[in-house]
Amino acid sequence: MKHADFLIVGGSAAGTTAAEVIRSLEADSSIIVVTDEPHEEYSRVLLPQYVTHKVERENIFLKKADWYREKLIELIKLTRVTKLSAKEHKVTLESGEEIQYGKLLIAVGGFPLKLSVPGDDLENIHYLRTLEDADKFIESSKKGKKGVIVGGGLVSLDFAEGMRANGVEEVTILVREPYYWFGKLDRDSSRIIKSVLEKNGVAIAEGEEVDHFEGLGKVSKVVTKSQKSFDCDVVGVGIGIKSDFSWLEGSGIKIDRAIVTNEYLETSIEDIYAAGDCAQFHDVIFEREHIMGNWANATSQGAAVAKTMVGQRTVFESASFYSDTFFECKYSFIGVVDDNFADKIISRGSVESGKMTRIFIKTIGSVMIIVGATVINNPANVAPLTSIIKKKVDFSAYKEKFVDLSFDLNDIL
Ligand SMILES: Cc1cc2nc3c(=O)[nH]c(=O)nc-3n(C[C@H](O)[C@H](O)[C@H](O)COP(=O)(O)OP(=O)(O)OC[C@H]3O[C@@H](n4cnc5c(N)ncnc54)[C@H](O)[C@@H]3O)c2cc1C
């Protein structure tokens, strides 16, 4: 049976960073990374720019085969891990082969939730998570004239820009909720997003939920529960992600919304760790259980857990940060953006100006701290707000001034 001192399942942001940091700390230990994808590490974050042809395919790859050889990291590609036997310290691969480990890192991320409605197996209905997904989406979009996107979240913006960049003439996003990004943004911030989309030839149909797809082999129509019908020849679906933990069944590992870890990213079972999108960790900044779905977090967790795995126990501590651009709009989500966690939300900006910053405030005793922020088209607010959140600055003296756009947030620091 093969043996690895450090076995890593998942070869993306969290897994590859962990392998790299372990190697930098342990020259002689054996490291194996198993991935079910056919590639060395590539950037998922660049996929939106790849589908809009701003980035060439070869520039998406972050690591070449030589890198793994030089670092003495064995990469097993195109192979799924199908079982964990924690007591025996081993995993089983889909081929039936087993690998014994000293320490195991689970870095399996997530996969897109499938929309399960009649007609969901028709051609030209796309999801976006892998490079292959992106290739197929580009191919359909180049031939398409009318596009429909299902879901009002991050990936829908990538689909919208991708369709327009590939010549799709009419694009409509179907959003089940009353407005785009309901639950993450307020109505005014959402209006700004909507007007950017509309300026760029993308319509939003709010309160519309897909009932079924129609078509002969290829999709030609989306019909919603309100019986509205949208002609289309390409569809993008972005309704959330989920992790596949079926291979962990019976292992005894604690799973809640994701794999439960403490602040060291240690799971409930000794010698097993989790990092990245699949980890539900104890957040020491805000003292709560948290899952972060972004690249920077996945690499930071990979680096922190690597130290812990080699015996240098390291607390993972970071405020969540997600920033992106679609068409000409820049947006960022910083820290905890959750109405249920915050006591108060204050906004600066307006729909007319196309700029809006919202801060989420929590009062602890006599101290008011900002726990999170959403920032649309106000890039100058991002750096100071990130520092204010991380440093847990008492904001009580500034809450009246904040609404005044001329007030420089750097003055608080
Ligand atoms: C289109 C798109 C755009 C994005 N844009 C941004 C952005 O602008 N900014 C940002 O911060 N984040 C962005 N993200 C999110 C970011 O890519 C993820 O947060 C990040 O990739 C998470 O890294 P990870 O290592 O935890 O997991 P993943 O990147 O999901 O990697 C997990 C890997 O494990 C493999 N795997 C799963 N199960 C098994 C198994 N049983 N056996 C073997 N291998 C397995 C998977 O196939 C995958 O290769 C974007 C994501 C997408 C899809």
The ligand as a Tripos MOL2 file, in Angstrom:
@<TRIPOS>MOLECULE
LIG
   53    58     1     0     0
SMALL
NO_CHARGES

@<TRIPOS>ATOM
      1 C1        -16.4120   30.9710  -11.7540 C.3       1 LIG1
      2 C2        -15.8440   31.2440  -10.3860 C.ar      1 LIG1
      3 C3        -15.3740   32.5200  -10.0850 C.ar      1 LIG1
      4 C4        -14.8210   32.7850   -8.8360 C.ar      1 LIG1
      5 N1        -14.3550   34.0390   -8.5900 N.ar      1 LIG1
      6 C5        -13.7950   34.2970   -7.3950 C.ar      1 LIG1
      7 C6        -13.2190   35.5980   -7.1300 C.ar      1 LIG1
      8 O1        -13.2550   36.5030   -7.9530 O.2       1 LIG1
      9 N2        -12.6410   35.7920   -5.9140 N.ar      1 LIG1
     10 C7        -12.5820   34.8120   -4.9730 C.ar      1 LIG1
     11 O2        -12.0300   35.0300   -3.8990 O.2       1 LIG1
     12 N3        -13.1150   33.5920   -5.1830 N.ar      1 LIG1
     13 C8        -13.7260   33.3080   -6.3750 C.ar      1 LIG1
     14 N4        -14.2600   32.0730   -6.6020 N.ar      1 LIG1
     15 C9        -14.2960   31.0840   -5.5030 C.3       1 LIG1
     16 C10       -12.9600   30.3670   -5.3740 C.3       1 LIG1
     17 O3        -12.5870   29.8410   -6.6070 O.3       1 LIG1
     18 C11       -13.0730   29.2600   -4.3210 C.3       1 LIG1
     19 O4        -13.4060   29.8540   -3.0820 O.3       1 LIG1
     20 C12       -11.7660   28.4730   -4.1900 C.3       1 LIG1
     21 O5        -11.4600   27.8250   -5.4000 O.3       1 LIG1
     22 C13       -11.8540   27.4370   -3.0740 C.3       1 LIG1
     23 O6        -10.6810   26.6820   -3.0550 O.3       1 LIG1
     24 P1        -10.6470   25.2330   -2.4090 P.3       1 LIG1
     25 O7         -9.2410   24.7590   -2.5500 O.co2     1 LIG1
     26 O8        -11.2640   25.2560   -1.0730 O.co2     1 LIG1
     27 O9        -11.6360   24.3330   -3.2890 O.3       1 LIG1
     28 P2        -11.8190   24.1150   -4.8460 P.3       1 LIG1
     29 O10       -11.1700   25.1940   -5.6410 O.co2     1 LIG1
     30 O11       -13.2610   23.8830   -5.0630 O.co2     1 LIG1
     31 O12       -11.0120   22.7670   -5.1270 O.3       1 LIG1
     32 C14       -11.3420   21.5310   -4.5940 C.3       1 LIG1
     33 C15       -10.7880   20.4660   -5.4970 C.3       1 LIG1
     34 O13       -11.0010   19.1730   -4.9140 O.3       1 LIG1
     35 C16       -11.4520   18.2830   -5.9160 C.3       1 LIG1
     36 N5        -12.1860   17.1890   -5.2540 N.ar      1 LIG1
     37 C17       -13.3930   17.2400   -4.6560 C.ar      1 LIG1
     38 N6        -13.7390   16.0420   -4.1230 N.ar      1 LIG1
     39 C18       -12.7100   15.2030   -4.4020 C.ar      1 LIG1
     40 C19       -12.4760   13.8250   -4.1150 C.ar      1 LIG1
     41 N7        -13.3490   13.0940   -3.4020 N.pl3     1 LIG1
     42 N8        -11.3400   13.2640   -4.5680 N.ar      1 LIG1
     43 C20       -10.4280   14.0140   -5.2680 C.ar      1 LIG1
     44 N9        -10.5860   15.3180   -5.5580 N.ar      1 LIG1
     45 C21       -11.7200   15.9140   -5.1210 C.ar      1 LIG1
     46 C22       -12.3360   19.1680   -6.7820 C.3       1 LIG1
     47 O14       -12.5990   18.6150   -8.0430 O.3       1 LIG1
     48 C23       -11.4660   20.4100   -6.8660 C.3       1 LIG1
     49 O15       -10.4950   20.2910   -7.8530 O.3       1 LIG1
     50 C24       -14.7830   31.7620   -7.8510 C.ar      1 LIG1
     51 C25       -15.2630   30.4830   -8.1450 C.ar      1 LIG1
     52 C26       -15.7810   30.2240   -9.4030 C.ar      1 LIG1
     53 C27       -16.2780   28.8410   -9.7250 C.3       1 LIG1
@<TRIPOS>BOND
     1     1     2 1
     2     2     3 ar
     3     2    52 ar
     4     3     4 ar
     5     4     5 ar
     6     4    50 ar
     7     5     6 ar
     8     6     7 ar
     9     6    13 1
    10     7     8 2
    11     7     9 ar
    12     9    10 ar
    13    10    11 2
    14    10    12 ar
    15    12    13 ar
    16    13    14 ar
    17    14    15 1
    18    14    50 ar
    19    15    16 1
    20    16    17 1
    21    16    18 1
    22    18    19 1
    23    18    20 1
    24    20    21 1
    25    20    22 1
    26    22    23 1
    27    23    24 1
    28    24    25 2
    29    24    26 1
    30    24    27 1
    31    27    28 1
    32    28    29 2
    33    28    30 1
    34    28    31 1
    35    31    32 1
    36    32    33 1
    37    33    34 1
    38    33    48 1
    39    34    35 1
    40    35    36 1
    41    35    46 1
    42    36    37 ar
    43    36    45 ar
    44    37    38 ar
    45    38    39 ar
    46    39    40 ar
    47    39    45 ar
    48    40    41 1
    49    40    42 ar
    50    42    43 ar
    51    43    44 ar
    52    44    45 ar
    53    46    47 1
    54    46    48 1
    55    48    49 1
    56    50    51 ar
    57    51    52 ar
    58    52    53 1
@<TRIPOS>SUBSTRUCTURE
     1 LIG1         1 GROUP 0 **** ****
